[in-house]
Amino acid sequence: MSALEKLSYRELAYHILQTFFSDFSEKELRDCIDNAYGSNFASPKIAPITYHAKNAYLELFHGPTIAFKDIALQLLPHLMTAAARKNGLQKEIVILTATSGDTGKAAMAGFADVPGTRIIVFYPKDGVSPVQERQMLTQQGKNTSVVGVAGNFDDAQTNVKKIFNDTELNEELEQAGFRFSSANSINIGRLFPQVVYYFYAYGQLLKAGKIKKGDSINFSVPTGNFGNILAGYFAKRMGLPINKLICASNRNNVLTDFFNEGVYDKNRPFYVTSSPSMDILVSSNLERLLFYISGEDPVKTKSLMDELTSTGKYRIDDSMHSKLADFYAAYATEEQTGQEIAEIFTADQTAIDPHTAVAAYVAKEYQKNTADPHQTVVVATASPYKFPQFVLTALHAEYSSGSPLSLVDALHSKTGTPLPQTIKDLAVLPLKHHREVAPALMKTTVAEILGIKPE
Ligand SMILES: *Cc1c(COP(=O)(O)O)cnc(C)c1O
């Protein structure tokens, strides 16, 4: 492999992903990568770095749905259909996904009209931003279905997991010619593509002369289901010099407490915040970290997860806790998040989104508290145009709280930040999806959409 800083995103993606997908031929894997990372991204770099104050920002929001989940979900359908072909799978793949706002749209953008697949997305009716909701309800593609759930993200995610584990329903599906799969980060195919941009960020810092070869850097990651930051942990284990992975949470700070106290406790109030993709109390991918810090002990990992299911809480022992030194964890309140957006705008005339602002705030707090001199990269996970109302409020801008589109226009006038094409498209696309159900009816709804009758 030639020097990291010289590789294009695609070339780097090939080198990293071939270590995980060793059963793909070089041509198969390169075809998947070439199809995933092209003109569908607004930046030819795919994941460019910008600088605000002394921190670097890894911009992961230049894909079709302007959030970082595009990076994995533009690739996943290609990987999945290639794997199905290789294995002679005749069934139609049904992607079932619970979304806190960004996954669902990104998954649909990836799977829309992909032959041999269908996708059903459940989102919490009151837990997503108006722009996110409009993005989903205008989704095109004959094989896409979107359903609003009267509940929060955990309700939606818990029921999707139940449907996956429902043996009876799965048997009926098989008979009808379907096979369930997931586009949530419980699918390992979501995680590996995310390892790539940690290496790519390092290469760009080298190229810009911000670091020297071998220097360690920090990443501050706005965290919900722990998928993004876990990919950073994988990158570190693969040899990338990472000093600290900063786990930044919003007011739903269950992870902050876990890292600092060694106790995971989901028995606490759930808050709807300005960073909805991080409004999560049961962080799916943490189980994978537990596996590593337990010394790859599946029995110990399972008993902790069982405890979580039965009591909503578990405590890790000292030996496990001591292995968390790769991480630093803290959180930002709503007020601190807004302040951070305002501060960056005043300094740089740039608007950042609330998720990114949480990570930026926590990174600065970390730097203040520790005086750690390592270069820090804030992982910028969404475009501010996805969350215009909160950003406008934070910037004390005038706006009338009307349609999502008028908010987008107001943010554009205030900041001058270029409008992504996909946001312009929202204005002309018709609303296509209208279903809303109670969490308890999600299973029946799936059967209905697929045209099968559960007993
Ligand atoms: C999903 C998401 C996150 C959280 O990422 P996890 O992998 O779930 O920790 C943060 N920011 C945005 C914009 C997201 O869409």
The ligand as an SDF file (V2000), in Angstrom:
LIG
                    3D

 15 15  0  0  0  0  0  0  0  0999 V2000
  -26.6530    8.3830   13.7300 C   0  0  0  0  0  0  0  0  0  0  0  0
  -26.0970    9.7080   13.9940 C   0  0  0  0  0  0  0  0  0  0  0  0
  -25.2460    9.9450   15.0870 C   0  0  0  0  0  0  0  0  0  0  0  0
  -24.9090    8.8640   16.0960 C   0  0  0  0  0  0  0  0  0  0  0  0
  -24.1100    7.8660   15.5280 O   0  0  0  0  0  0  0  0  0  0  0  0
  -24.0200    6.4200   16.2360 P   0  0  0  0  0  0  0  0  0  0  0  0
  -23.2400    5.5900   15.2920 O   0  0  0  0  0  0  0  0  0  0  0  0
  -25.4360    5.9510   16.3790 O   0  0  0  0  0  0  0  0  0  0  0  0
  -23.3710    6.6210   17.5390 O   0  0  0  0  0  0  0  0  0  0  0  0
  -24.7110   11.2080   15.2400 C   0  0  0  0  0  0  0  0  0  0  0  0
  -25.0050   12.2120   14.3870 N   0  0  0  0  0  0  0  0  0  0  0  0
  -25.8370   12.0250   13.3430 C   0  0  0  0  0  0  0  0  0  0  0  0
  -26.1460   13.1700   12.4550 C   0  0  0  0  0  0  0  0  0  0  0  0
  -26.3970   10.7780   13.0900 C   0  0  0  0  0  0  0  0  0  0  0  0
  -27.2090   10.6060   12.0490 O   0  0  0  0  0  0  0  0  0  0  0  0
  1  2  1  0
  2  3  1  0
  2 14  2  0
  3  4  1  0
  3 10  2  0
  4  5  1  0
  5  6  1  0
  6  7  2  0
  6  8  1  0
  6  9  1  0
 10 11  1  0
 11 12  2  0
 12 13  1  0
 12 14  1  0
 14 15  1  0
M  END
$$$$
